């Protein structure tokens, strides 16, 4: 998937799926540089060493990158690096989407971009998945983000919200994430995990060190219950995170369309959704019909 959409008069967005698998080195370098440019406005140089900042092409083979550009000069001003984690569920391979790192140029904040950075990619992947529920995960210590995830997705645990319930599926997914995918969110092997509360203890030792915040520095949610939840459950001096697990399903998609997406952007979102679906359903047929070129492992038929 490589989808572009105009989200307002001032911005446009590009959503790129698994760029490490198909982009040539120059394209991949430009995309990575766009991410680093946004990060440089927020953190000191070299502040992040994990995930898409590691320089490892394989990380971008398992990522979906959403970048917001300023239309006037083409400058990247925000991004979301979502990671795809291979797990198993009910004895079958399953892919969980980790909401990943979100960064916004401080000069461009409060511009109404949260619906793009926190929901757009998940919504497009939900369409691509033919409206089948998709499990998502999130690691954070920021009360505003904890509340956003709890309100935007379904079946989210943990949290102070109504319906927060720890199911066996939550536990099985959390165990696999902590056992096999700590590198995705920059948590070191020495970090602990409280399986009852879904709290990662001493989390900032695996490359994400510069993201650690005090409770006072962390952005607060408009609903005080989320602020109180984080203040009670997390030790900010030690550097704790909460691991949230939930679903993008039909209910979450409906809430996203009704409450998050600005009315003026619905048409652009519809076009982007059709483009994503077209690429998934139609392009394989086009590729198959072209016998003159090789498409990855699919080779032209010869006598």
KOLKOL-334702 format. One record per residue (C-alpha): residue number from 1; chain; y, x negated, z negated. Coordinates in Angstrom, 2 decimals, padded with zeros to 5 digits. Example, Ala and Ser with C-alpha at 12.3 -4.5 7.8 and 13.67 -1.06 7.14 Angstrom:
BEGIN
seq | mol | c2 | c1 | c3
1 | A | -004.50 | -012.30 | -007.80
2 | A | -001.06 | -013.67 | -007.14
This chain:
BEGIN
seq | mol | c2 | c1 | c3
1 | A | 000.00 | 000.00 | 000.00
2 | A | 003.44 | -001.27 | 000.97
3 | A | 005.94 | 001.57 | 000.58
4 | A | 009.73 | 001.53 | 000.70
5 | A | 011.95 | 004.40 | -000.36
6 | A | 015.67 | 004.96 | -000.77
7 | A | 016.14 | 006.19 | -004.31
8 | A | 019.92 | 006.67 | -004.22
9 | A | 023.00 | 005.65 | -002.27
10 | A | 023.03 | 002.37 | -004.15
11 | A | 019.37 | 001.37 | -004.49
12 | A | 016.07 | 001.21 | -002.67
13 | A | 012.58 | 000.54 | -003.99
14 | A | 009.57 | -001.31 | -002.65
15 | A | 006.05 | -000.76 | -004.04
16 | A | 003.54 | -003.45 | -003.03
17 | A | -000.17 | -003.19 | -003.87
18 | A | -002.21 | -006.37 | -004.43
19 | A | 000.18 | -008.70 | -002.55
20 | A | -001.93 | -011.71 | -003.41
21 | A | -004.67 | -010.42 | -001.13
22 | A | -002.69 | -009.98 | 002.08
23 | A | 000.77 | -011.54 | 001.96
24 | A | 001.23 | -014.91 | 003.60
25 | A | 002.52 | -017.75 | 001.39
26 | A | 006.15 | -017.33 | 002.48
27 | A | 006.21 | -013.58 | 001.83
28 | A | 004.47 | -014.02 | -001.50
29 | A | 006.90 | -016.75 | -002.47
30 | A | 009.89 | -014.53 | -001.70
31 | A | 008.43 | -011.67 | -003.73
32 | A | 007.73 | -013.95 | -006.70
33 | A | 011.23 | -015.37 | -006.45
34 | A | 012.66 | -011.84 | -006.59
35 | A | 010.80 | -011.25 | -009.85
36 | A | 011.97 | -014.54 | -011.32
37 | A | 015.54 | -013.78 | -010.30
38 | A | 015.50 | -010.57 | -012.32
39 | A | 013.80 | -012.32 | -015.25
40 | A | 016.40 | -015.10 | -015.22
41 | A | 019.09 | -012.53 | -016.02
42 | A | 017.21 | -011.54 | -019.18
43 | A | 015.34 | -014.62 | -020.45
44 | A | 015.88 | -018.35 | -020.47
45 | A | 014.38 | -020.35 | -017.60
46 | A | 010.64 | -020.72 | -017.92
47 | A | 010.53 | -018.16 | -020.69
48 | A | 007.44 | -016.41 | -019.33
49 | A | 004.24 | -018.19 | -018.34
50 | A | 001.70 | -015.39 | -017.91
51 | A | 000.82 | -012.77 | -015.30
52 | A | 002.93 | -012.71 | -012.14
53 | A | 005.06 | -015.62 | -013.43
54 | A | 002.12 | -017.99 | -013.78
55 | A | 002.18 | -019.02 | -010.11
56 | A | -001.48 | -018.04 | -009.82
57 | A | -002.11 | -016.11 | -006.59
58 | A | -005.12 | -014.43 | -008.16
59 | A | -002.83 | -012.63 | -010.63
60 | A | -001.04 | -011.00 | -007.70
61 | A | -004.39 | -010.01 | -006.22
62 | A | -004.75 | -007.61 | -009.13
63 | A | -001.16 | -006.38 | -009.41
64 | A | 001.06 | -003.64 | -008.07
65 | A | 004.69 | -004.75 | -007.93
66 | A | 007.60 | -002.30 | -007.89
67 | A | 010.99 | -003.88 | -007.16
68 | A | 014.37 | -002.13 | -007.10
69 | A | 016.97 | -003.69 | -004.78
70 | A | 020.70 | -003.13 | -004.57
71 | A | 021.38 | -001.77 | -001.10
72 | A | 024.74 | -003.48 | -000.65
73 | A | 023.48 | -007.06 | -000.82
74 | A | 019.69 | -006.73 | -001.10
75 | A | 019.65 | -008.35 | -004.54
76 | A | 016.64 | -007.47 | -006.76
77 | A | 017.88 | -005.87 | -009.98
78 | A | 014.70 | -004.53 | -011.64
79 | A | 010.94 | -004.66 | -011.37
80 | A | 007.68 | -003.41 | -012.84
81 | A | 004.58 | -005.61 | -012.58
82 | A | 001.59 | -003.32 | -013.09
83 | A | -001.84 | -004.94 | -013.50
84 | A | -005.21 | -003.58 | -012.37
85 | A | -008.03 | -004.34 | -014.80
86 | A | -011.70 | -004.06 | -013.84
87 | A | -013.66 | -002.41 | -016.66
88 | A | -016.70 | -000.17 | -016.96
89 | A | -016.87 | 003.44 | -018.05
90 | A | -020.05 | 005.47 | -018.46
91 | A | -021.99 | 002.58 | -016.93
92 | A | -019.89 | 002.52 | -013.74
93 | A | -017.12 | 000.17 | -012.58
94 | A | -013.70 | 001.53 | -013.41
95 | A | -010.15 | 000.35 | -012.78
96 | A | -007.52 | 000.77 | -015.51
97 | A | -003.82 | 000.37 | -014.74
98 | A | -001.87 | -001.66 | -017.28
99 | A | 001.79 | -000.65 | -017.24
100 | A | 002.75 | -004.28 | -017.48
101 | A | 006.12 | -005.95 | -017.69
102 | A | 009.37 | -004.11 | -016.92
103 | A | 012.66 | -005.97 | -016.57
104 | A | 016.12 | -004.77 | -015.60
105 | A | 019.21 | -006.84 | -014.88
106 | A | 021.47 | -006.25 | -017.91
107 | A | 024.38 | -005.50 | -015.55
108 | A | 022.39 | -002.66 | -013.95
109 | A | 021.05 | -000.86 | -017.02
110 | A | 021.77 | 002.82 | -017.73
111 | A | 021.63 | 003.59 | -014.00
112 | A | 018.81 | 006.14 | -014.23
113 | A | 016.04 | 003.83 | -013.00
114 | A | 013.44 | 004.58 | -015.67
115 | A | 011.69 | 007.20 | -013.51
116 | A | 011.05 | 004.46 | -010.95
117 | A | 010.04 | 001.67 | -013.29
118 | A | 007.81 | 003.68 | -015.62
119 | A | 006.30 | 006.42 | -013.48
120 | A | 006.63 | 005.99 | -009.73
121 | A | 003.77 | 003.55 | -009.20
122 | A | 001.39 | 005.54 | -011.39
123 | A | 002.27 | 008.75 | -009.54
124 | A | 001.65 | 007.16 | -006.13
125 | A | -001.67 | 005.74 | -007.29
126 | A | -002.62 | 009.18 | -008.65
127 | A | -002.03 | 010.59 | -005.15
128 | A | -004.05 | 007.75 | -003.66
129 | A | -006.85 | 008.57 | -006.08
130 | A | -007.02 | 012.12 | -004.69
131 | A | -005.65 | 013.65 | -007.92
132 | A | -008.45 | 012.22 | -010.04
133 | A | -007.30 | 011.15 | -013.54
134 | A | -006.45 | 007.46 | -013.95
135 | A | -006.64 | 005.67 | -017.30
136 | A | -003.59 | 003.58 | -018.17
137 | A | -002.82 | 001.06 | -020.92
138 | A | 000.37 | -000.32 | -022.40
139 | A | 001.15 | -003.09 | -024.90
140 | A | 004.54 | -003.09 | -026.62
141 | A | 006.43 | -003.33 | -029.89
142 | A | 009.48 | -001.41 | -028.58
143 | A | 009.80 | 002.11 | -030.07
144 | A | 011.57 | 003.42 | -026.96
145 | A | 008.64 | 002.37 | -024.77
146 | A | 006.04 | 003.70 | -027.23
147 | A | 007.75 | 007.10 | -027.08
148 | A | 008.18 | 007.01 | -023.31
149 | A | 004.47 | 006.37 | -022.73
150 | A | 003.45 | 009.03 | -025.26
151 | A | 005.65 | 011.62 | -023.58
152 | A | 005.03 | 010.65 | -019.94
153 | A | 001.22 | 010.44 | -019.97
154 | A | -001.65 | 012.55 | -021.28
155 | A | -004.24 | 011.85 | -023.99
156 | A | -002.25 | 008.89 | -025.32
157 | A | -003.39 | 007.10 | -028.47
158 | A | -001.96 | 005.90 | -030.81
159 | A | 001.33 | 007.54 | -031.72
160 | A | 002.98 | 010.09 | -034.00
161 | A | 003.05 | 012.76 | -031.28
162 | A | 001.01 | 015.93 | -031.28
163 | A | -002.48 | 015.50 | -029.82
164 | A | -002.76 | 011.75 | -030.50
165 | A | -006.51 | 011.39 | -031.00
166 | A | -008.72 | 008.32 | -030.84
167 | A | -011.75 | 009.22 | -028.72
168 | A | -014.82 | 007.12 | -028.00
169 | A | -013.46 | 006.45 | -024.51
170 | A | -010.24 | 005.06 | -026.01
171 | A | -012.26 | 002.73 | -028.22
172 | A | -014.57 | 001.52 | -025.43
173 | A | -011.65 | 000.80 | -023.11
174 | A | -009.67 | -000.95 | -025.86
175 | A | -012.62 | -003.19 | -026.73
176 | A | -013.05 | -004.29 | -023.12
177 | A | -009.31 | -004.86 | -022.62
178 | A | -009.08 | -007.04 | -025.71
179 | A | -012.29 | -008.91 | -024.86
180 | A | -011.59 | -009.62 | -021.18
181 | A | -007.96 | -009.01 | -020.24
182 | A | -005.67 | -010.50 | -022.88
183 | A | -004.12 | -012.75 | -020.23
184 | A | -002.70 | -009.66 | -018.48
185 | A | -000.21 | -009.07 | -021.30
186 | A | 000.12 | -012.62 | -022.61
187 | A | -001.85 | -012.31 | -025.86
188 | A | -003.71 | -015.38 | -027.11
189 | A | -007.32 | -015.58 | -028.26
190 | A | -006.22 | -016.01 | -031.88
191 | A | -004.55 | -012.59 | -032.00
192 | A | -006.39 | -009.94 | -034.02
193 | A | -007.01 | -006.32 | -033.16
194 | A | -007.09 | -003.42 | -035.61
195 | A | -009.49 | -000.98 | -033.95
196 | A | -008.56 | 001.88 | -036.26
197 | A | -004.83 | 001.75 | -035.51
198 | A | -004.93 | 000.05 | -032.06
199 | A | -002.54 | -002.63 | -033.32
200 | A | -002.65 | -006.21 | -031.98
201 | A | -001.68 | -008.64 | -034.74
202 | A | 000.07 | -011.96 | -034.09
203 | A | 000.36 | -010.99 | -030.43
204 | A | 003.02 | -013.42 | -029.18
205 | A | 001.07 | -016.65 | -028.72
206 | A | -000.38 | -016.38 | -025.21
207 | A | 002.59 | -016.85 | -022.89
208 | A | 004.71 | -013.85 | -023.88
209 | A | 006.38 | -015.66 | -026.80
210 | A | 009.93 | -015.07 | -025.60
211 | A | 009.47 | -011.30 | -025.54
212 | A | 009.06 | -011.12 | -029.32
213 | A | 011.73 | -009.00 | -031.02
214 | A | 012.74 | -007.99 | -034.49
215 | A | 012.69 | -004.31 | -035.35
216 | A | 016.49 | -004.31 | -035.26
217 | A | 016.55 | -005.82 | -031.76
218 | A | 013.93 | -003.47 | -030.27
219 | A | 015.32 | -000.47 | -028.37
220 | A | 014.92 | 002.75 | -030.29
221 | A | 013.69 | 006.13 | -029.06
222 | A | 015.79 | 009.29 | -029.25
223 | A | 013.00 | 010.89 | -031.31
224 | A | 013.08 | 009.26 | -034.74
225 | A | 009.33 | 009.76 | -035.27
226 | A | 008.54 | 006.95 | -032.79
227 | A | 010.94 | 004.57 | -034.53
228 | A | 009.39 | 005.35 | -037.89
229 | A | 005.89 | 004.94 | -036.45
230 | A | 006.62 | 001.43 | -035.16
231 | A | 008.44 | 000.42 | -038.32
232 | A | 005.47 | 001.50 | -040.41
233 | A | 002.55 | 000.29 | -038.27
234 | A | 003.89 | -003.02 | -036.89
235 | A | 004.75 | -006.25 | -038.67
236 | A | 007.66 | -007.53 | -036.56
237 | A | 007.92 | -010.78 | -038.49
238 | A | 004.32 | -011.66 | -037.61
239 | A | 004.67 | -010.31 | -034.08
240 | A | 002.51 | -007.19 | -033.77
241 | A | 002.07 | -004.94 | -030.75
242 | A | 000.60 | -001.51 | -030.29
243 | A | -002.05 | -001.00 | -027.57
244 | A | -001.59 | 002.47 | -026.08
245 | A | -004.23 | 004.04 | -023.87
246 | A | -003.74 | 007.31 | -021.99
247 | A | -004.12 | 009.04 | -018.64
248 | A | -002.15 | 009.87 | -015.53
249 | A | -003.62 | 013.27 | -014.67
250 | A | -002.40 | 016.48 | -013.09
251 | A | -000.53 | 017.53 | -016.22
252 | A | 001.23 | 014.16 | -016.49
253 | A | 002.09 | 014.23 | -012.77
254 | A | 003.57 | 017.71 | -013.10
255 | A | 005.65 | 016.60 | -016.11
256 | A | 006.83 | 013.55 | -014.16
257 | A | 008.00 | 015.65 | -011.21
258 | A | 009.62 | 018.31 | -013.38
259 | A | 011.31 | 016.18 | -016.04
260 | A | 011.68 | 012.58 | -014.85
261 | A | 012.44 | 012.56 | -011.12
262 | A | 016.05 | 013.45 | -010.22
263 | A | 016.25 | 016.49 | -007.97
264 | A | 018.04 | 014.46 | -005.31
265 | A | 015.14 | 011.99 | -005.12
266 | A | 012.29 | 014.48 | -004.68
267 | A | 012.48 | 014.35 | -000.87
268 | A | 012.32 | 010.54 | -000.86
269 | A | 009.38 | 010.67 | -003.29
270 | A | 007.57 | 013.14 | -001.03
271 | A | 008.00 | 010.81 | 001.94
272 | A | 006.76 | 007.84 | -000.11
273 | A | 003.76 | 009.87 | -001.27
274 | A | 002.89 | 010.81 | 002.31
275 | A | 003.24 | 007.18 | 003.39
276 | A | 000.90 | 006.01 | 000.62
277 | A | -001.65 | 008.69 | 001.53
278 | A | -001.32 | 007.91 | 005.24
279 | A | -002.04 | 004.24 | 004.64
280 | A | -005.12 | 005.07 | 002.60
281 | A | -006.63 | 007.71 | 004.92
282 | A | -005.47 | 006.91 | 008.42
283 | A | -005.07 | 003.14 | 008.67
284 | A | -008.80 | 002.39 | 008.20
285 | A | -009.50 | 004.59 | 011.23
286 | A | -006.83 | 002.77 | 013.27
287 | A | -008.23 | -000.59 | 012.23
288 | A | -011.77 | 000.47 | 013.10
289 | A | -010.72 | 001.65 | 016.56
290 | A | -009.07 | -001.66 | 017.44
291 | A | -011.91 | -003.86 | 018.68
292 | A | -009.63 | -006.71 | 019.72
293 | A | -008.72 | -007.93 | 016.25
294 | A | -010.45 | -008.89 | 013.03
295 | A | -009.50 | -006.98 | 009.87
296 | A | -010.61 | -009.03 | 006.86
297 | A | -014.43 | -008.79 | 006.81
298 | A | -014.50 | -006.24 | 009.62
299 | A | -015.05 | -008.19 | 012.84
300 | A | -014.71 | -007.05 | 016.47
301 | A | -017.89 | -005.82 | 018.07
302 | A | -019.27 | -008.16 | 020.73
303 | A | -022.21 | -007.92 | 023.11
